[in-house]
Amino acid sequence: MNKITQTKKNLLGIAAAAILLPQTHANAAPEVSVEGFIADKYATTDTKVFSPIGERNSIFARNISTFDKQTGNISPFSYIDLNQSIPKVQGLDLTYETTFLDTGQGIDIIPGIGFTYSRELLNTNKNNLSLLVVPIINLRNPESITLQANLNYSRELSKNLKAFLDLETVTGFSTRNTYDFLSIKPRLGLEYKGKYAIGVGADINVTPSGNGNSTDHNLGVFGRVKF
């Protein structure tokens, strides 16, 4: 199976999830967003689906496909989080994560377990600031831990328009190293009617290299739509 076929299957799977997930939590429909990011070295699509399941459970699915402009290669990366809320701690969920990693020879399935913590730090008439933290332990290799953190700020400019700054970081740790990798994704833009967004952004990847770090920058523009 080639990478294009696998990418199509991943995207179709996430789209199917958006249609089939039950609307059982206060009649809430699944939340779907699709982002296209075009930059100097490569382009990406980032598809996210979130849906409550009952009163205490939810599912989150994500697919990121990277299109290398120089080689023409497509690298898909997907994961699914099954979450169960912990009633005694507001905003805290127990998370079971399954990652689907393209190795070049096939898809490697990696199970993980951890927590999802979300909190609204600021909410005024015009400003909103929220935080999401997701630490996950690799069940196949418990020495490996990933920590995802999202900080989202938005300011209302008018009834239908707001400015926003999204900052996502993903850090890989192990007991052998201080860290294995660091991925940083800032997005700065405007959102219209809570549905359409455009702006500028970057994908920054940092990895240990000898006695220092190797850093790769990819600057570009993005468009995003929510369904």
Long-range contacts (C-beta under 8 A, 24 or more apart in sequence): 1-106, 3-73, 3-74, 3-75, 3-76, 3-102, 4-74, 6-76, 6-102, 6-107, 7-65, 7-74, 7-76, 10-63, 10-65, 10-76, 10-78, 10-100, 11-45, 11-47, 11-63, 11-65, 13-61, 13-63, 13-78, 14-47, 14-49, 14-61, 14-62, 14-63, 14-78, 15-47, 17-49, 17-51, 17-59, 17-61, 18-49, 18-51, 18-227, 21-49, 21-51, 21-53, 21-59, 22-51, 22-53, 23-51, 24-52, 24-53, 24-54, 25-52, 25-53, 25-54, 25-55, 25-58, 26-52, 28-52, 31-226, 31-227, 32-226, 32-227, 33-224, 33-225, 33-226, 33-227, 34-224, 34-225, 34-227, 35-222, 35-223, 35-224, 36-222, 36-223, 36-224, 37-201, 37-203, 37-220, 37-221, 37-222, 38-220, 38-221, 38-222, 39-202, 39-203, 39-218, 39-219, 39-220, 39-221, 40-218, 40-219, 40-220, 41-68, 41-69, 41-70, 41-216, 41-218, 42-66, 42-67, 42-68, 42-69, 42-218, 43-67, 43-69, 43-220, 44-203, 56-84, 56-85, 56-87, 57-82, 57-83, 57-84, 57-85, 58-82, 58-83, 58-85, 58-93, 59-83, 75-102, 76-100, 76-102, 77-101, 77-102, 81-116, 81-134, 83-116, 91-117, 91-118, 91-119, 92-116, 92-117, 93-117, 95-134, 95-136, 97-136, 110-138, 110-139, 110-140, 111-138, 111-139, 111-140, 112-136, 112-137, 112-138, 112-139, 112-146, 113-137, 113-139, 125-156, 126-155, 126-156, 127-153, 127-154, 127-155, 127-156, 128-152, 128-153, 128-154, 128-155, 129-153, 143-174, 143-175, 143-176, 144-172, 144-173, 144-174, 144-180, 145-172, 145-173, 145-174, 146-170, 146-171, 146-172, 146-173, 147-171, 147-173, 154-191, 157-190, 160-192, 160-193, 161-190, 161-191, 161-192, 162-190, 162-191, 163-189, 163-190, 163-191, 164-188, 164-189, 164-190, 164-191, 164-197, 164-199, 177-208, 178-208, 179-208, 180-207, 180-208, 181-205, 181-206, 181-207, 182-206, 182-207, 187-222, 189-222, 189-224, 191-224, 194-226, 195-225, 195-226, 196-223, 196-224, 196-225, 196-226, 197-222, 197-223, 197-224, 197-225, 198-222, 198-223, 198-224
